[in-house]
């Protein structure tokens, strides 16, 4: 199929590459024209659009436009695409990390003009190009059917790693909970390694322990692999700060648990510990940052860098 990708950052660009590898054509757009043109030079199946109007004009109807932009810019992007000529029958996908309530509102707004909206929670980070992406899809049955070929190409396998989880908003809701769980798992690893690191009389080798646990252990996981990789690069993690950021989904998950009166003590405390990391140095924060840099390519504040 032929579709457009708006936003060619660390995930958007690799998603384009994975799509064209599987035979799709992509019209690409980004405010960074150099990055856009560089990406387009990689394949004849990628076209760089000089404007959103050019992007809309280059697509067959019904147009399919995938947004991979920060959640703060989704509404502006939708407005700009509407002004550029999208209309009834066209489909906009938000593949970023938006609040599910906003996704519900965006779907309702676009339906009024005869357009479709799909929210697609996307996990896989910078490794998705080779390994595929986990895709949690919300929207109408007709809208999801329209983009199924692309979903199958982006997923780890055509019948694995993706699914239509519910109506508009459901995709981002499931991704929100996914990230809340991620916070809890990461915090558990970080605290465990901090406990071992503090046991000075045993002189434990964190790098060795991480590699032992990678094989046969019940706590083995991709996150543990990222910890082991980080220790291989810097056994003491001296180059990392312990200031751990949060990108929103963890907060939204905790807020939703409050709204529903559903207890989520582990998820909530994991979020609170990220706040704690910004107040004083902690070894656990360094371990958390090693994982964040590994799976998402997030910028980590180097040790010693002053706060903004």
MARDOKOL-525994 format. One line per 8 residues: their letters; for each residue x, y, z of N, C-alpha, C. Coordinates in Angstrom, 3 decimals, decimal comma. Layout:
REM residues N
A = X:Y:Z:X:Y:Z:X:Y:Z; ... $
***
This chain:
REM residues 308
XXXXXXXX = 0,831:-1,190:0,000:0,000:0,000:0,000:0,873:1,250:0,000; 0,259:2,385:-0,309:0,974:3,651:-0,289:0,389:4,511:0,821; 1,272:4,991:1,678:0,836:5,818:2,792:1,885:6,869:3,081; 1,557:7,784:3,991:2,480:8,856:4,351:2,927:8,703:5,793; 4,141:9,167:6,080:4,663:9,215:7,443:5,073:10,654:7,730; 4,454:11,245:8,738:4,778:12,606:9,162:5,509:12,520:10,486; 6,769:12,937:10,498:7,610:12,827:11,680:8,623:11,723:11,484; 9,870:12,095:11,259:10,904:11,130:10,901:12,007:11,099:11,952 $
XXXXXXXX = 11,592:11,059:13,209:12,546:10,980:14,305:13,087:9,572:14,462; 13,513:9,253:15,689:14,192:7,975:15,917:13,308:6,767:15,651; 11,975:6,933:15,730:11,094:5,818:15,410:10,470:5,966:14,027; 10,012:7,153:13,675:9,335:7,360:12,398:10,176:6,954:11,203; 11,439:7,337:11,197:12,308:7,019:10,063:12,501:5,518:9,925; 12,703:4,831:11,047:12,888:3,383:10,977:11,605:2,656:10,588; 10,469:3,215:10,956:9,208:2,622:10,521:9,054:2,735:9,011; 9,474:3,859:8,451:9,457:4,013:7,000:10,349:2,946:6,356 $
XXXXXXXX = 11,539:2,769:6,912:12,463:1,779:6,348:11,866:0,369:6,395; 11,225:0,047:7,496:10,645:-1,298:7,613:9,485:-1,482:6,635; 8,703:-0,431:6,441:7,579:-0,507:5,504:8,056:-0,731:4,071; 9,064:0,031:3,653:9,504:-0,109:2,258:10,233:-1,428:2,034; 10,845:-1,958:3,082:11,475:-3,274:2,964:10,444:-4,340:2,596; 9,205:-4,110:3,028:8,161:-5,106:2,793:7,272:-4,733:1,607; 7,750:-3,819:0,769:7,075:-3,545:-0,483:6,111:-2,375:-0,508; 5,997:-1,613:0,576:5,100:-0,459:0,593:5,800:0,771:0,025 $
XXXXXXXX = 4,998:1,741:-0,373:5,513:3,043:-0,796:5,162:4,074:0,271; 6,104:4,956:0,573:5,888:5,928:1,644:6,221:7,339:1,160; 5,284:8,249:1,416:5,540:9,680:1,223:5,923:10,221:2,589; 7,127:10,752:2,698:7,668:11,146:3,996:7,733:12,664:4,135; 7,473:13,117:5,369:7,540:14,563:5,632:8,104:14,811:7,022; 8,988:15,799:7,098:9,521:16,245:8,385:9,986:17,685:8,228; 9,907:18,432:9,306:10,387:19,816:9,269:11,890:19,873:9,023; 12,599:18,818:9,411:14,033:18,711:9,145:14,205:18,190:7,721 $
XXXXXXXX = 14,345:19,104:6,776:14,379:18,707:5,359:15,612:17,875:5,014; 16,710:18,108:5,703:17,927:17,334:5,425:17,704:15,874:5,776; 17,148:15,623:6,964:16,872:14,240:7,372:15,869:13,586:6,435; 14,863:14,347:6,020:13,841:13,827:5,130:14,437:13,430:3,786; 15,232:14,284:3,214:15,813:14,002:1,904:16,849:12,881:1,977; 17,556:12,816:3,102:18,517:11,724:3,291:17,793:10,388:3,335; 16,679:10,349:4,051:15,891:9,120:4,125:15,353:8,742:2,745; 14,848:9,724:2,012:14,287:9,460:0,688:15,337:8,929:-0,284 $
XXXXXXXX = 16,588:9,318:-0,069:17,663:8,863:-0,963:17,977:7,379:-0,792; 17,459:6,767:0,275:17,754:5,363:0,545:16,964:4,403:-0,332; 15,818:4,858:-0,860:14,969:3,941:-1,624:14,087:4,711:-2,593; 13,864:4,123:-3,755:12,953:4,716:-4,728:11,509:4,660:-4,239; 11,255:3,843:-3,209:9,895:3,712:-2,676:9,564:4,800:-1,665; 10,555:5,670:-1,369:10,336:6,766:-0,417:10,363:8,084:-1,169; 9,313:8,878:-1,020:9,238:10,195:-1,645:9,250:11,258:-0,570; 10,133:12,241:-0,702:10,167:13,362:0,236:9,161:14,414:-0,219 $
XXXXXXXX = 8,241:14,798:0,674:7,234:15,810:0,352:7,711:17,173:0,824; 7,697:18,148:-0,070:8,195:19,472:0,292:7,222:20,222:1,196; 5,982:19,762:1,270:4,970:20,397:2,114:3,874:19,384:2,408; 3,025:19,707:3,379:1,902:18,806:3,658:0,921:18,784:2,494; 0,782:19,900:1,793:-0,085:19,923:0,616:0,443:18,977:-0,456; 1,768:18,955:-0,629:2,370:18,038:-1,595:2,202:16,592:-1,145; 2,293:16,380:0,155:2,106:15,038:0,696:0,693:14,536:0,417; -0,298:15,371:0,693:-1,698:14,988:0,455:-1,932:14,707:-1,020 $
XXXXXXXX = -1,375:15,546:-1,872:-1,573:15,391:-3,307:-0,927:14,126:-3,857; 0,097:13,633:-3,177:0,835:12,466:-3,672:0,192:11,139:-3,291; -0,847:11,187:-2,470:-1,451:9,956:-1,973:-2,727:9,599:-2,727; -2,950:8,312:-2,944:-4,229:7,879:-3,535:-5,325:7,944:-2,476; -6,555:8,084:-2,916:-7,666:8,084:-1,971:-8,177:6,660:-1,752; -8,594:6,334:-0,537:-8,543:7,151:0,670:-7,104:7,278:1,174; -6,735:8,478:1,558:-5,370:8,745:1,991:-5,141:8,188:3,397; -3,965:7,615:3,593:-3,569:7,098:4,903:-2,319:7,856:5,346 $
XXXXXXXX = -2,440:8,552:6,468:-1,345:9,397:6,949:-1,025:9,016:8,393; 0,208:8,586:8,613:0,651:8,127:9,933:1,463:9,248:10,588; 1,044:9,673:11,756:1,757:10,704:12,510:2,676:10,058:13,538; 3,947:10,434:13,516:4,894:10,040:14,556:5,529:11,310:15,094; 4,707:12,117:15,745:5,143:13,404:16,292:4,876:13,403:17,792; 5,566:14,253:18,577:5,280:14,350:20,008:3,809:14,677:20,243; 3,279:14,153:21,350:1,839:14,282:21,585:1,362:15,732:21,638; 2,286:16,654:21,969:1,900:18,063:22,036:1,559:18,650:20,670 $
XXXXXXXX = 1,983:17,978:19,600:1,823:18,545:18,257:0,811:17,790:17,394; 0,099:16,843:17,980:-0,834:16,047:17,190:-1,993:16,894:16,677; -2,600:17,698:17,542:-3,739:18,518:17,110:-3,338:19,498:16,010; -2,180:20,133:16,168:-1,714:21,054:15,125:-1,475:20,320:13,814; -0,935:19,114:13,900:-0,676:18,329:12,693:-1,979:17,968:11,993; -2,989:17,591:12,761:-4,286:17,255:12,168:-4,893:18,487:11,504; -4,818:19,634:12,180:-5,353:20,867:11,602:-4,628:21,229:10,307; -3,300:21,076:10,311:-2,513:21,409:9,124:-2,837:20,463:7,960 $
XXXXXXXX = -3,063:19,201:8,263:-3,409:18,244:7,216:-4,798:18,521:6,655; -5,719:18,920:7,514:-7,057:19,288:7,047:-6,983:20,486:6,110; -6,170:21,467:6,511:-5,992:22,652:5,665:-5,300:22,310:4,356; -4,486:21,242:4,373:-3,734:20,847:3,174:-4,558:20,022:2,198; -5,787:19,643:2,603:-6,646:18,970:1,633:-7,176:17,607:1,987; -6,905:17,105:3,185:-7,513:15,823:3,546:-9,020:16,008:3,719; -9,756:14,918:3,517:-11,210:15,026:3,601:-11,874:13,699:3,847; -13,145:13,626:3,523:-13,961:12,449:3,810:-13,323:11,170:3,267 $
XXXXXXXX = -13,296:10,158:4,104:-12,730:8,871:3,729:-11,271:8,701:4,083; -10,554:9,811:4,285:-9,137:9,721:4,610:-8,943:9,276:6,058; -7,752:8,759:6,332:-7,457:8,185:7,643:-6,179:8,783:8,209; -6,257:9,217:9,456:-5,080:9,704:10,177:-4,803:8,758:11,334; -3,547:8,341:11,447:-3,103:7,459:12,523:-2,177:8,244:13,446; -2,422:8,190:14,737:-1,500:8,765:15,711:-0,731:7,615:16,335; 0,527:7,478:15,939:1,354:6,389:16,444:2,238:6,773:17,606; 2,083:8,011:18,099:2,887:8,459:19,225:2,256:8,079:20,552 $
XXXXXXXX = 2,737:8,710:21,616:2,242:8,417:22,963:1,315:9,524:23,425; 0,095:9,508:22,941:-0,895:10,508:23,318:-1,791:9,998:24,440; -2,360:10,930:25,178:-3,336:10,581:26,199:-4,578:10,002:25,528; -5,061:8,878:26,029:-6,178:8,188:25,374:-7,442:9,049:25,317; -7,621:9,930:26,283:-8,805:10,792:26,274:-8,748:11,770:25,096; -7,546:12,257:24,793:-7,390:13,136:23,635:-7,614:12,367:22,336; -7,212:11,117:22,311:-7,436:10,289:21,121:-8,921:10,075:20,883; -9,664:9,857:21,944:-11,114:9,719:21,808:-11,725:10,994:21,241 $
XXXXXXXX = -11,268:12,144:21,741:-11,795:13,424:21,269:-11,414:13,677:19,816; -10,204:13,324:19,429:-9,763:13,524:18,052:-10,550:12,645:17,091; -10,825:11,422:17,499:-11,614:10,531:16,655:-13,011:11,098:16,441; -13,629:11,589:17,514:-14,980:12,149:17,411:-14,994:13,367:16,500; -13,942:14,183:16,588:-13,873:15,395:15,758:-13,723:15,045:14,283; -12,869:14,059:13,974:-12,648:13,705:12,579:-13,847:12,986:11,974; -14,548:12,206:12,790:-15,741:11,514:12,291:-16,769:12,512:11,772; -16,846:13,674:12,402:-17,799:14,697:11,978:-17,548:15,155:10,546 $
XXXXXXXX = -16,300:15,079:10,110:-15,968:15,476:8,733:-15,826:14,271:7,814; -16,256:13,115:8,286:-16,213:11,912:7,457:-14,868:11,233:7,391; -13,939:11,650:8,248:-12,606:11,046:8,245:-12,493:9,972:9,312; -11,479:9,121:9,159:-11,207:8,061:10,125:-10,015:8,452:10,993; -10,009:7,921:12,211:-8,876:8,143:13,117:-8,539:6,825:13,797; -7,247:6,506:13,836:-6,756:5,316:14,529:-5,656:5,744:15,486; -5,735:5,278:16,723:-4,637:5,510:17,668:-3,869:4,206:17,804; -2,577:4,286:17,593:-1,745:3,081:17,565:-0,615:3,224:18,576 $
XXXXXXXX = -0,783:2,606:19,737:0,317:2,567:20,690:1,450:1,752:20,092; 2,645:2,329:20,061:3,771:1,721:19,352:4,934:1,509:20,299; 5,377:0,270:20,443:6,511:-0,053:21,304:7,552:-0,791:20,480; 8,792:-0,575:20,826:9,879:-1,234:20,095:11,111:-0,376:20,030; 10,911:0,935:20,218:12,044:1,850:20,285:12,941:1,785:19,070; 14,218:2,041:19,315:15,178:2,101:18,214:15,505:0,718:17,654; 15,021:-0,341:18,305:15,279:-1,698:17,845:14,174:-2,212:16,912; 13,140:-1,420:16,727:11,994:-1,876:15,955:12,287:-2,156:14,498 $
XXXXXXXX = 13,249:-1,479:13,920:13,564:-1,693:12,505:13,889:-3,159:12,244; 14,718:-3,742:13,076:15,124:-5,131:12,866:14,165:-6,123:13,520; 13,650:-5,788:14,692:12,858:-6,746:15,459:11,359:-6,610:15,266; 10,912:-5,508:14,679:9,486:-5,252:14,551:8,945:-4,488:15,745; 7,745:-3,963:15,594:7,122:-3,136:16,622:5,912:-3,838:17,216; 5,694:-3,605:18,493:4,463:-4,049:19,143:3,434:-2,949:18,937; 2,302:-3,289:18,327:1,320:-2,290:17,903:-0,032:-2,557:18,550; -0,490:-1,612:19,350:-1,771:-1,706:20,048:-2,726:-0,722:19,382 $
XXXXXXXX = -3,704:-1,224:18,655:-4,460:-0,403:17,712:-5,890:-0,165:18,183; -6,306:1,110:18,200:-7,668:1,469:18,542:-8,342:2,179:17,381; -9,619:1,894:17,152:-10,343:2,537:16,059:-11,459:1,635:15,563; -12,148:2,095:14,531:-13,237:1,298:13,962:-12,676:0,106:13,196; -13,509:-0,895:13,032:-13,099:-2,087:12,277:-12,723:-1,725:10,846; -13,491:-0,835:10,221:-13,217:-0,443:8,831:-11,888:0,284:8,716; -11,584:1,160:9,685:-10,334:1,923:9,638:-9,131:1,011:9,818; -9,218:0,089:10,770:-8,094:-0,815:11,026:-7,876:-1,747:9,832 $
XXXXXXXX = -8,954:-2,195:9,203:-8,822:-3,053:8,025:-8,080:-2,333:6,902; -8,280:-1,034:6,809:-7,653:-0,242:5,753:-6,132:-0,231:5,890; -5,638:-0,270:7,117:-4,185:-0,181:7,337:-3,564:-1,512:7,735; -4,332:-2,587:7,689:-3,816:-3,889:8,117:-2,544:-4,300:7,393; -2,401:-4,071:6,077:-1,145:-4,458:5,423:0,081:-3,790:6,041; -0,051:-2,514:6,394:1,074:-1,805:7,010:1,348:-2,323:8,415; 0,295:-2,608:9,163:0,463:-3,129:10,519:1,201:-4,463:10,500; 0,841:-5,327:9,551:1,492:-6,627:9,447:2,971:-6,488:9,093 $
XXXXXXXX = 3,305:-5,479:8,306:4,703:-5,269:7,931:5,519:-4,698:9,080; 4,911:-3,854:9,886:5,623:-3,224:10,997:5,793:-4,167:12,180; 4,880:-5,095:12,353:4,919:-6,018:13,485:6,071:-7,019:13,335; 6,452:-7,690:14,419:7,519:-8,690:14,338:7,214:-9,810:13,344; 5,937:-10,164:13,219:5,471:-11,154:12,239:4,055:-10,766:11,861; 3,586:-11,139:10,666:2,253:-10,717:10,228:1,129:-11,040:11,209; 1,280:-12,144:11,953:0,216:-12,560:12,865:0,625:-12,475:14,332; 1,679:-11,728:14,612:2,157:-11,602:15,993:2,556:-10,161:16,295 $
XXXXXXXX = 2,326:-9,734:17,536:2,844:-8,453:17,986:1,969:-7,265:17,683; 0,793:-7,501:17,080:-0,115:-6,379:16,837:-1,547:-6,867:17,018; -2,440:-5,927:17,280:-3,827:-6,313:17,418:-4,750:-5,122:17,500; -5,972:-5,309:17,022:-7,032:-4,304:17,151:-7,639:-4,511:18,530; -7,296:-3,647:19,477:-7,648:-3,885:20,875:-8,986:-3,274:21,281; -9,546:-2,377:20,454:-10,814:-1,764:20,832:-11,104:-0,510:20,036; -12,083:0,283:20,481:-12,473:1,492:19,761:-11,417:2,581:19,895; -11,674:3,712:19,273:-10,736:4,836:19,338:-10,391:5,147:20,789 $
XXXXXXXX = -9,115:5,312:21,053:-8,622:5,556:22,402:-8,074:4,312:23,063; -8,547:3,146:22,631:-8,128:1,898:23,272:-6,654:1,594:23,038; -6,164:1,925:21,839:-4,759:1,671:21,539:-3,839:2,435:22,469; -4,121:3,703:22,653:-3,292:4,518:23,535:-3,524:4,191:25,002; -4,718:3,703:25,329:-4,963:3,290:26,710:-4,107:2,069:27,060; -4,099:1,079:26,161:-3,292:-0,119:26,398:-1,807:0,237:26,447; -1,365:1,136:25,573:0,045:1,554:25,589:0,375:2,305:26,879; -0,564:3,076:27,394:-0,361:3,783:28,657:-0,109:2,789:29,792 $
XXXXXXXX = -0,947:1,750:29,858:-0,772:0,737:30,902:0,544:-0,024:30,680; 0,847:-0,327:29,432:2,119:-0,968:29,067:3,290:-0,182:29,644; 3,274:1,131:29,465:4,389:1,938:29,949:4,402:2,042:31,468; 3,214:2,015:32,085:3,175:1,982:33,539:3,833:0,719:34,079; 3,537:-0,423:33,450:4,168:-1,688:33,828:5,676:-1,604:33,620; 6,052:-1,012:32,513:7,474:-0,832:32,195:8,177:-0,074:33,317; 7,548:0,985:33,829:8,133:1,748:34,932:8,398:0,829:36,128; 7,389:-0,011:36,460:7,533:-0,886:37,609:8,638:-1,914:37,428 $
XXXXXXXX = 8,715:-2,520:36,250:9,758:-3,509:35,988:11,146:-2,879:36,057; 11,285:-1,713:35,453:12,573:-1,042:35,456:12,999:-0,666:36,875; 12,044:-0,199:37,678:12,364:0,182:39,047:12,821:-1,017:39,861; 12,185:-2,176:39,638:12,577:-3,384:40,364:14,009:-3,790:40,030; 14,344:-3,784:38,756:15,726:-4,081:38,371:16,691:-3,083:39,003; 16,363:-1,795:38,913:17,258:-0,756:39,407:17,515:-0,910:40,901; 16,461:-1,182:41,667:16,624:-1,336:43,105:17,442:-2,579:43,441; 17,221:-3,662:42,693:17,983:-4,874:42,942:19,468:-4,679:42,716 $
XXXXXXXX = 19,819:-4,016:41,637:21,233:-3,776:41,369:21,826:-2,794:42,370; 21,041:-1,836:42,818:21,545:-0,910:43,833:21,813:-1,640:45,143; 20,925:-2,573:45,514:21,123:-3,341:46,744:22,416:-4,151:46,671; 22,651:-4,796:45,527:23,879:-5,581:45,376:25,112:-4,686:45,356; 25,015:-3,553:44,695:26,155:-2,649:44,599:26,553:-2,098:45,954; 25,576:-1,978:46,837:25,868:-1,416:48,164:26,502:-2,429:49,115; 26,444:-3,716:48,784:27,000:-4,770:49,640:28,498:-4,859:49,411; 29,220:-3,861:49,918:30,627:-3,684:49,589:31,498:-4,864:50,011 $
XXXXXXXX = 31,170:-5,524:51,149:32,045:-6,598:51,630:32,058:-7,814:50,702; 31,040:-7,906:49,814:31,001:-9,026:48,872:31,638:-8,698:47,532; 31,901:-7,426:47,300:32,565:-6,998:46,059:31,925:-7,625:44,820; 30,617:-7,543:44,753:29,902:-8,148:43,636:30,181:-7,411:42,334; 30,279:-8,154:41,270:30,520:-7,608:39,935:29,162:-7,498:39,229; 28,660:-6,284:39,079:27,335:-6,092:38,498:27,266:-6,603:37,056; 28,339:-6,419:36,326:28,384:-6,889:34,944:28,246:-8,407:34,894; 28,967:-9,099:35,776:28,902:-10,560:35,830:27,506:-11,035:36,194 $
XXXXXXXX = 26,910:-10,421:37,215:25,579:-10,831:37,662:24,551:-10,655:36,543; 24,620:-9,517:35,861:23,674:-9,261:34,774:23,766:-10,343:33,704; 24,991:-10,745:33,364:25,162:-11,775:32,331:24,709:-13,144:32,825; 24,909:-13,442:34,100:24,421:-14,718:34,645:22,907:-14,784:34,529; 22,247:-13,709:34,919:20,783:-13,675:34,926:20,186:-13,720:33,521; 20,963:-13,389:32,507:20,440:-13,403:31,144:20,088:-14,805:30,652; 20,613:-15,828:31,308:20,460:-17,194:30,803:19,846:-18,096:31,873; 18,613:-18,532:31,641:17,966:-19,482:32,528:17,216:-18,875:33,691 $
XXXXXXXX = 17,509:-17,628:34,037:16,869:-16,998:35,190:15,414:-16,638:34,900; 14,581:-16,684:35,935:13,178:-16,288:35,753:13,033:-14,784:35,580; 14,075:-14,004:35,843:13,979:-12,550:35,655:14,657:-12,090:34,365; 15,042:-13,043:33,503:15,663:-12,638:32,242:14,625:-11,911:31,377; 15,074:-10,905:30,641:14,187:-10,111:29,789:15,033:-9,214:28,916; 14,359:-8,523:27,993:15,063:-7,554:27,152:15,622:-6,420:28,003; 14,885:-6,001:29,014:15,380:-4,934:29,882:16,683:-5,362:30,569; 16,751:-6,613:31,000:17,980:-7,111:31,611:19,109:-7,134:30,590 $
XXXXXXXX = 18,786:-7,488:29,348:19,804:-7,455:28,288:20,373:-6,047:28,139; 19,500:-5,037:28,230:19,958:-3,658:28,098:20,864:-3,259:29,264; 20,547:-3,762:30,457:21,410:-3,498:31,613:22,782:-4,120:31,382; 22,789:-5,365:30,911:24,065:-6,044:30,654:24,874:-5,288:29,601; 24,210:-4,829:28,554:24,911:-4,057:27,518:25,510:-2,787:28,103; 24,769:-2,146:28,990:25,254:-0,896:29,590:26,490:-1,156:30,443; 26,477:-2,241:31,204:27,651:-2,579:32,013:28,841:-2,939:31,131; 28,584:-3,567:29,982:29,669:-3,875:29,057:30,322:-2,594:28,539 $
XXXXXXXX = 29,506:-1,572:28,342:30,029:-0,301:27,841:30,721:0,517:28,924; 30,223:0,410:30,152:30,728:1,242:31,250:30,385:0,527:32,554; 31,318:-0,278:33,044:31,031:-1,162:34,180:30,561:-0,422:35,423; 30,998:0,805:35,602:30,615:1,557:36,797:29,438:2,496:36,552; 29,005:2,622:35,285:27,954:3,565:34,878:28,312:5,005:35,235; 29,606:5,266:35,302:30,064:6,588:35,721:29,645:7,692:34,759; 29,445:7,336:33,511:29,112:8,366:32,519:27,645:8,767:32,560; 26,820:8,010:33,303:25,391:8,313:33,364:25,048:9,117:34,611 $
XXXXXXXX = 24,094:10,017:34,461:23,544:10,671:35,637:22,458:9,777:36,211; 21,969:10,121:37,391:20,886:9,347:37,998:19,571:10,115:37,927; 19,533:11,165:37,139:18,320:11,966:36,949:17,451:11,257:35,919; 16,300:10,740:36,334:15,464:9,933:35,446:14,209:10,712:35,072; 13,999:10,890:33,786:12,845:11,628:33,294:11,646:10,701:33,169; 10,486:11,280:32,933:9,303:10,491:32,584:8,608:11,213:31,449; 8,011:10,436:30,529:7,487:11,028:29,296:5,971:11,186:29,283; 5,305:10,914:30,408:3,877:11,195:30,476:2,993:10,001:30,726 $
XXXXXXXX = 3,279:8,869:30,046:2,363:7,739:30,135:2,259:7,176:31,545; 3,375:7,155:32,276:3,342:6,669:33,650:2,432:7,511:34,524; 2,489:8,819:34,336:1,609:9,720:35,098:0,151:9,475:34,738; -0,117:9,297:33,445:-1,507:9,090:33,011:-2,051:7,781:33,569; -1,201:6,748:33,614:-1,649:5,457:34,136:-2,003:5,568:35,619; -1,169:6,249:36,376:-1,440:6,419:37,799:-2,707:7,245:38,005; -2,870:8,287:37,209:-4,073:9,109:37,335:-5,328:8,302:37,017; -5,233:7,441:36,002:-6,391:6,624:35,652:-6,710:5,631:36,762 $
XXXXXXXX = -5,684:5,120:37,422:-5,937:4,197:38,538:-6,642:4,927:39,679; -6,315:6,194:39,885:-6,994:6,998:40,901:-8,443:7,234:40,501; -8,639:7,577:39,212:-10,002:7,839:38,726:-10,895:6,612:38,879; -10,311:5,423:38,676:-11,100:4,193:38,750:-11,066:3,530:40,123; -10,279:4,105:41,049:-10,096:3,512:42,378:-9,570:2,080:42,277; -8,649:1,874:41,336:-7,994:0,574:41,167:-6,586:0,686:41,747; -6,224:-0,122:42,723:-4,905:0,016:43,346:-3,772:-0,384:42,406; -2,801:0,508:42,250:-1,595:0,225:41,454:-0,380:0,708:42,238 $
XXXXXXXX = -0,107:0,115:43,404:0,973:0,630:44,252:2,348:0,546:43,617; 2,628:-0,524:42,861:3,951:-0,671:42,259:4,159:0,382:41,172; 3,155:0,537:40,280:3,259:1,526:39,214:3,385:2,926:39,790; 2,611:3,200:40,824:2,617:4,535:41,427:3,955:4,839:42,085; 4,482:3,883:42,833:5,753:4,107:43,503:6,899:4,226:42,505; 6,819:3,460:41,406:7,866:3,566:40,385:7,909:4,976:39,805; 6,732:5,560:39,570:6,673:6,939:39,088:7,236:7,893:40,129; 6,846:7,698:41,380:7,331:8,572:42,445:8,847:8,482:42,601 $
XXXXXXXX = 9,406:7,301:42,371:10,856:7,153:42,483:11,589:7,894:41,370; 10,928:8,064:40,224:11,546:8,894:39,177:11,600:10,347:39,641; 10,549:10,788:40,321:10,587:12,140:40,887:11,711:12,246:41,921; 11,845:11,188:42,721:12,878:11,173:43,767:14,270:11,268:43,161; 14,466:10,657:42,004:15,795:10,638:41,378:16,281:12,032:41,023; 15,357:12,976:40,920:15,730:14,325:40,508:16,151:15,196:41,678; 16,162:14,608:42,877:16,472:15,382:44,069:17,839:15,087:44,651; 18,340:13,858:44,497:19,655:13,518:45,027:20,208:12,320:44,264 $
XXXXXXXX = 21,543:12,163:44,236:22,137:11,067:43,472:21,688:9,697:43,966; 21,513:8,765:43,028:21,139:7,397:43,373:21,655:6,453:42,302; 22,269:5,355:42,706:22,775:4,363:41,768:21,635:3,762:40,946; 20,474:3,573:41,588:19,329:3,011:40,876:18,951:3,876:39,680; 19,098:5,189:39,820:18,796:6,088:38,718:19,698:5,843:37,526; 20,964:5,529:37,785:21,880:5,231:36,690:21,448:3,972:35,943; 21,003:2,954:36,691:20,560:1,712:36,062:19,296:1,959:35,242; 18,374:2,756:35,783:17,169:3,112:35,037:17,522:3,814:33,733 $
XXXXXXXX = 18,454:4,748:33,798:18,842:5,480:32,603:19,513:4,589:31,572; 20,250:3,593:32,023:20,875:2,654:31,094:19,814:1,947:30,266; 18,693:1,557:30,912:17,613:0,887:30,184:16,901:1,850:29,252; 16,616:3,078:29,721:15,901:4,039:28,882:16,698:4,364:27,625; 18,008:4,532:27,775:18,846:4,825:26,615:18,887:3,632:25,673; 18,852:2,431:26,247:18,963:1,229:25,428:17,750:0,946:24,587; 16,538:1,039:25,165:15,369:0,639:24,381:14,759:1,774:23,594; 14,903:3,007:24,051:14,222:4,097:23,366:15,120:5,131:22,744 $
XXXXXXXX = 16,413:5,022:22,968:17,315:6,038:22,447:17,114:7,390:23,092; 16,523:7,393:24,312:16,271:8,653:24,995:17,590:9,343:25,349; 17,607:10,665:25,233:18,786:11,396:25,660:18,882:11,349:27,177; 20,038:10,952:27,689:20,265:10,868:29,124:21,237:11,966:29,523; 20,888:12,706:30,529:21,762:13,779:30,987:23,054:13,182:31,513; 24,202:13,541:30,924:25,484:12,997:31,381:25,767:13,394:32,818; 26,557:12,559:33,503:26,953:12,885:34,867:27,673:14,219:34,872; 27,279:15,085:35,800:27,927:16,384:35,932:27,303:17,492:35,142 $
XXXX = 26,398:17,164:34,208:25,751:18,208:33,424:24,728:18,929:34,306; 24,762:20,255:34,349:23,800:20,978:35,181:22,384:20,818:34,673; 21,426:20,952:35,585:20,028:20,865:35,195:19,633:22,086:34,372; 18,705:21,863:33,416:18,270:22,971:32,551:17,484:23,999:33,354 $
***
